[in-house]
Amino acid sequence: MSIKHEQNKKRTGLGRGLGALLEDSENLQSSASQSGSLIGGLDGVNLMEEIPLAYIETNPYQPREYFEQSALEDLAESIRVHGIIQPITVRKIGARSYQLISGERRLQASKLADLSRIPAYVRTADDQQMIEMALIENIQRENLNAIEIALSYKRLMEECQLKQEDLGARVGKNRSTVTNYMRLLKLPVHIQLAIRENQLSMGHARCLISLDNPALQQQLFNKTIAEEWSVRKLEDAVRQSAAGKTDEVSGKPTSVNAEEMQVWQRQLTDFFKLPVSMKMNSAGQGEVKLLIKSPDDLKRLLESIQS
């Protein structure tokens, strides 16, 4: 499969506005050569230029806060061997000054590779477009963790005055997806940090945020981290706590009602063929008594236990 086809395939499903913002670079160059200087339908996008790295400042709206150094080194080595395959995108803010729109990793790796210039598309973009394109590029490349995505959504909503449904349309997500990410920001800071560090997945986070009890939330979080619980195991623990049943976290016993006691008493009576009485306190502690009237009863009891 060609690189061009693969890039096009990854962009399938974007809204028309986002597709225009992130048009494939080969298509941009082809369209530009046909139309002169500006690309029809993409006002403000110019031909690719070779720009000195010293003229480019980073994107202030970059949602990614951490770049793994070893991954940057690997990309830098690839750039030394193959060069820049996909140009970055910038906007011009002065005679010799540009601001990065997308391509932060490529820019940083190019500096590590000791390049002096880098191929870039220059376009006119306002602050809202800067935020949108930085966010969308990173989400498409799956470079952001769930908290970074949530913070990016929050910033886009606040700085561009967007509602959740409007934001969903901009980033190609439905409203419920946006809401789920935004809810993560209500989690305690230490749990958010665990998500940032990939100790917890989005699935784990959604389970924890469904709990209204902070103490139980903390207990389940501690257990999940310490024992590396799967999302399914955490879901089961949350479900048990919601039903008031015994959970593996606190070790607290199930509260038993009178009806359940009667059912268990009948089951034991049927099993042992002897009259059974039961007592249990609120802490789940109690006793079971078997009424034996003769040695034959005891013999039958022992046989049923050993069988």
N, C-alpha and C positions, 0 to 999 in steps of 0.2 A: 504494500500500500504506500503510495507516495506521501511525502510530508504534507503537501498542499491538501490532499484529500483527507488526511488524518486531522489536520487543523480545522478544516471545514466541518468534519464530522463532530468534533468536540463542541462546536458552536451551535449545533442544531438545537432548536428549542428556545433560543433567545427571542425576546420581543423585538419588533422591528426597530425600535429606537436603540436598543442595546446592540443589535446586530450592526447597525451603522457605526456605533461608537467603536466596536471592536472588529471592524472589517479586516479580513485577511490581508496581510501586507503585500502579497503578490497581486491581489486584486486591486489594491490601492495604487500600486505602481503602474499596472496595466491601464487602469482608468485614467490616471494622471497623464500618461503619455498620449492618450487620445484627446483629452480635453485642454491641454495646454499647461497651465500652472495650478489651477484648482480642480478638484475632483467634483464632478457633477453629483448633487445630492448629498455631499459631505462638505458643506461650506466651511472653509477655514483649514482644510487639510492640504498641505503642500507636498511637493516631491520630497523624496528622501534626501537628506543631507548628511555629510560627514561633519560632526560637531566635536570640537575639543572637549575632553572630559572636564577640564577645569572650568568650562563655561556652564556646566550643568549642576544645578542644586537639587537636592532630593525633594520628593513630594511631601509637603507638610500634612497631607491627608492620607498618607500611607497607613493602612490599617494594620499591617504586619509590624509587630514590635520586636520580633526576634528572628534572626537568620542564623541557622546552624553554620558554624565556621567551616566544618569539614565539607559540607555540601557546597559552600561557596568556593572552597579550594578546588573541588572536583570540577565545578563549572568553569573556573578560571583556567584549569589545565585544558579543558575541552576548547575553550576560546583560543588559547595559544596555538592549538593544533588546527582547528577548523575555522576559527574566526567567529564573528557574530552572525548566526544564521537568521535570526529574527530581529529586525531593528527595534529599538525602543521608541516610545512616543513622548514628545515633549511639547511645551508651549513656550513661545518666545515672550520674555518679560522685559527685555532691554537689548541694547545694541550687541552686547556680548554676554548676554545672560539668558539662560533657559531654565525652565522648571520641569522636572520629570512628571509625566502623567502615568505611564506604566512601564515596567521593566526594571524595578528596583534591584532584583537579584543580578540581572545582566549588567547593570551599571556598576554595582559593587564588585562583581567578579572581574569585570573589565579593568577596574583599577588594580585588583590583585594581579591581573595578567600583564600589568604595566603598559596597557594601551594608552596612546595619547589622544586618539579620536575614536568616535563610535558612530555607526550609522543610526539615524533617527528620523522619524516622521515629525514634522513640525505642524502643529495645528493651533487654532484659536479655541480656547476653552475657558469657560468661567469656573468659579469655585465649585459650583454644584456638579458640573461635568467632571471636574478633577476628582471629587469624592467618588462619584458614581463609577468612573472608569477604573480608579485604583481598587475600589471594592470588588467590582465585577471581575477584573482580571485575576485577583487573588482567589476569589471563590471558585472561578472556573478551573484554576490550577490546583485547587484543593490544598492551598498553602496555609490557610487560616484554621486555627482551632475554634471550637464553638464559642468561647468567650470573646475572642477577637472579632468573630462575625457579629456577635451580639452588640459589642461596643461600636462596631462600624455602622450597624443598622441604627443604633441610638444616635450616633453623631450625624448621620444622614438625615434622620427625622428632625433633629433639633436645628441643625444649621441650614437645612433646605426647607424647613417647615412642611414636612410631609407627614401625612397620616399613615397608619400601618398598611391600609389597603393600597395607598398610592405607592408606598415603598415596595410592596410586594410586586406590583406591576413593573416597577423600574428594574428590579433584580430578577424577575422571572420566577418568583416564588408566590405561593398562595398565602393568604393572610394568616392562616393557622400556623404555618411554618415560621413566619416572621414572629408571631406571638410566642411560640415555643422558645425561640432564641432569646427574645427580650426578657422572658421570665427567668432565664438563667442569672440575670444580673441581680435578682432578689436573693440569691443564695449567699450564705456567709462567705467572706473573703477567702478563707482557707480552703473552702470547697471549690470556689472559682479557680484558685491557684492550682488545685489538683487537676482540674479540667485543662488548664493551660499547659500543664506538664504532662498531659496525656496519661494520667493515672486513672482518670474517669472518662468514659465516653459520653456522648450526648444522651444515649439511652439510660445510663446510670443517673445522669443529672436530672432527667425528666422524672425518674422515680423519686429521687430525693426531694425535689421541689414540690411534689404532690403531698408531702407530709406537713401538717400544720403544727406538729409538736417538735420544737427545736431540740429537745433532749433526745427524742427518738431518732430524729434526723441525724444527730451527731453520732448516736450509737450505731446506726446502720452504715453511716459513712466510714466510721472506724473499722467496722467488720469487713466492709467491701474492700478497703485498702489493704488491711492486714491479711485477709484470706483470699484476696484476688477474686472476689465474687464475680460471676457472670451477670449480665443484665437480667437474665431469667431468674437467677437465685435471689437477686435483690428485689425483683418484682414479687416473688413469692413471699419474701419477708414483709414487704409493705402490705401485701394483701392480708397476711395473717394478722398484722397489727391492726389493720382496719376492721377485721372481723372480731377483734378482742381475744384472739387465740394466743397460745404460747408461742413465743418467738425465740429464735436461736441467739438473739442479741442479748436480751436482758435476762433470759432464763426464768422469767416470771411464769407461773403456772396459769393455765386456762381457768377462767371463772366458770364454775359448773352450776347449772340451774337444777331445780328439783326434777324436772322432766327427764333430763339426761341421766340423773342418778337412778331414776326408776328403770330406765332402759338397761343400764349396766347391771343393775341388781337382778333383773329378769334373765339377762344373758348368763350371768354367773350361776344363777339357780339352775338354769337349763343344763349348763355344762357339768356342774358337780352333782346334780340330782340331789341337792341338799338345800335346806332353807338358808338364805344369805341375808345379812343386814350390813348396811354401809353407813359410814359417817365421814364427812369431809368439811373442814373449816374454810374460811375465805382465803387462806394462804395455800390451799390445795393439799393440805395434809389431813390424814384421817386413818381409818381402819376398816377392814372387811372381816366380818365374822361369819363362820360356818357353824351351823348348829348340828352336832353329832349326837344321836340318841342311842347308838349301839356300836359294838366293835365292827359289825358288818358295814355300818356307815363309814367308819374310818378306813376299813379295807377297800371299800369301793372308791373312796376319795384318793387313796394312794395309787390305786390302779389307774384312775383317770389322769392323774398327774404324770405317771410313768409311761403311759401309752403314747 
